[in-house]
Amino acid sequence: MPALLELDAVSKRFGGLDANRDVSLVVEEGQIVGLIGPNGAGKTTLFNCVSGFFPPTSGSIRFAGNEIAGWAPERVLRAGLARTFQVVRTFPEMTVLDNVMIGAFARTNRAGEARARAAELLAFTGLAGRAHARGADLTIADKKRLELTRALATQPRLLMLDEVMAGLNPAERAQAVTLIRAIRDRGTTVLLVEHVMEVVMPISDHVVVLDSGRKIAEGPPRTIVRDPNVIAAYLGEKYRPRDEGTA
């Protein structure tokens, strides 16, 4: 069986700038994969290429065995790949329930079915008590959870989360980690961009590191935190292992 998502030498150029350069990675079904790197490393650009918002300049993107490079976002969504955004995108004047129903309409044109699916997912993500609130009236944590819930309503096989924990306090981050694990346990594979290392390392089965548009490392978290290239480019000296025998 092919991997759920396979990128082979994906590049994206904007004029003379290589935002992504020959990036290859694999996401297996059932994994949580972390995509990390410093600001400007090309993480969100890569998300945009995979989800159809940008066509890659070159390279191959295969999802569930199909070449999807250059597909429109709505076609990618129908294939089973959904995403969230760095800057939360909700419909502020609509209710939380209606926001999630919009995602459900990707799979059904029946309002009753969409409403039932939205209500079930709001209960799952902990937003049932806010179902009739306006999107504009939510906290940033709940807005992020709403966007995630709406993405789940499209019934994705792969959910791509772009800094879903940015701006959250430690308690809210812990709740988000629990939710992401529950999403995976329900059968949805997760690819997430995240800057909070204390969160992304424990939750990820596999980690891919970008720097200046290139992949510089990948592997299990315990290997990544000891990689000297990753420490130098992103993690910093606090992650450098101490020499044996030192205090």
Helices and strands as residue ranges (DSSP letters): E 5-14, E 17-27, E 32-36, H 43-51, E 58-63, E 66-67, H 73-79, E 81-83, H 96-104, H 111-125, G 128-130, G 135-137, H 140-152, E 158-162, H 170-185, E 189-193, H 197-203, E 206-211, E 214-219, H 221-224, H 228-230, I 231-235, G 237-239
